[in-house]
Amino acid sequence: MRLGAEDIAQTVALYASSADAGDADAVTLARIERERDRALARYKRTRDAAELEATMRRLDVEEHAARQVVAREPLSPAEVVGYLRDHRPSGHDAAGRAAGALRPAC
């Protein structure tokens, strides 16, 4: 199996579309949800509305930041080919295993 120009173009397009979609920081969003639950439980005990308001305001700012997607620059076809040729599979990362499987085709 050999990679042709169309294969490389499709790989670059797929990478670019995934870079555009991006993902929110799921770990941070889960932490924020737990902190909101704790803040509400604390409010039930203390009835300190100012503390609850301040905590929720802080968490709203953190949530907004966690939902921001950091755009990645798309790879050029030459970078894709170079990556596939040069990346040494470690067996511990998926990218290494994929590159190792595709390297003979380059």
Number of C-alpha atoms within 10 A of each C-alpha: 7 9 13 10 9 9 12 17 14 12 17 19 16 13 16 17 12 14 16 15 11 14 13 16 14 11 9 15 18 12 13 19 13 12 15 17 12 12 16 17 13 14 16 12 8 11 12 11 12 10 14 19 13 11 15 17 12 12 18 14 10 14 19 11 14 17 15 12 14 12 12 12 10 17 15 15 17 11 13 17 18 13 16 22 16 13 15 15 17 11 11 8 9 11 16 18 16 15 20 19 12 16 20 12 13 13
